[in-house]
């Protein structure tokens, strides 16, 4: 399934935010800052990335369901989407 802007907008926003947070964590590590703050930020990055992945899966599920509703063959099967979902879980 191709990633389309209408399917990835929110996920892309989350990933860009996570990229900024990750850059901040790297700077904290390079500057020898407090590990608690760095780990807190790293946990936020991890959560943002996970949520972005789940948003993409959810969008893909809606997209494929809409295709089925129109009588079209979806780009991915339910089994393929489930496998991707479980890879994130």
GIGIPE-V597361 format. One record per residue. N is the residue number from 1. RES is the residue in one letter. PSI is psi in whole degrees, -180 to 180 (999 if undefined). OMEGA is omega in radians with two decimals (999 if undefined). Layout:
# GIGIPE-V597361
n=[N:N]
res=[RES:RES]
psi=[PSI:PSI]
omega=[OMEGA:OMEGA]
This chain:
# GIGIPE-V597361
n=[1:2:3:4:5:6:7:8:9:10:11:12:13:14:15:16:17:18:19:20:21:22:23:24:25:26:27:28:29:30:31:32:33:34:35:36:37:38:39:40:41:42:43:44:45:46:47:48:49:50:51:52:53:54:55:56:57:58:59:60:61:62:63:64:65:66:67:68:69:70:71:72:73:74:75:76:77:78:79:80:81:82:83:84:85:86:87:88:89]
res=[X:X:X:X:X:X:X:X:X:X:X:X:X:X:X:X:X:X:X:X:X:X:X:X:X:X:X:X:X:X:X:X:X:X:X:X:X:X:X:X:X:X:X:X:X:X:X:X:X:X:X:X:X:X:X:X:X:X:X:X:X:X:X:X:X:X:X:X:X:X:X:X:X:X:X:X:X:X:X:X:X:X:X:X:X:X:X:X:X]
psi=[130:141:118:149:-39:-17:-20:3:-55:-40:-41:-40:-44:-41:-38:-39:-42:-37:-42:-42:-40:-41:-39:-40:-44:-44:-40:-43:-43:-31:2:34:177:131:-31:-45:-42:-43:-35:-45:-38:-39:-39:-39:-47:-45:-41:-41:-44:-47:-38:-43:-44:-35:-42:-43:-47:-42:-41:-39:-44:-42:-46:-37:-41:-39:-44:-41:-29:2:15:162:121:157:-27:148:165:-37:-40:-43:-40:-42:-42:-42:-48:-28:-27:-26:999]
omega=[3.14:3.08:-3.13:-3.12:-3.13:3.14:-2.97:-3.05:-3.11:3.13:3.13:3.09:3.12:-3.13:3.10:3.09:3.13:3.11:3.10:3.11:3.13:3.07:3.11:3.12:3.13:3.11:3.10:-3.13:3.14:-3.11:3.10:-3.12:-3.07:-3.08:-3.14:3.14:3.12:-3.14:3.07:3.12:3.12:3.08:3.11:3.10:-3.12:-3.14:3.13:3.12:3.10:-3.13:3.09:3.11:3.13:3.08:3.13:3.11:-3.13:3.12:3.10:3.11:3.11:-3.14:-3.13:3.11:3.11:3.11:3.09:3.14:3.11:-3.13:3.13:3.04:-3.14:-3.13:-3.14:3.08:3.07:3.14:3.12:3.11:3.12:3.13:3.10:3.11:-3.12:3.09:3.12:-3.03:999]
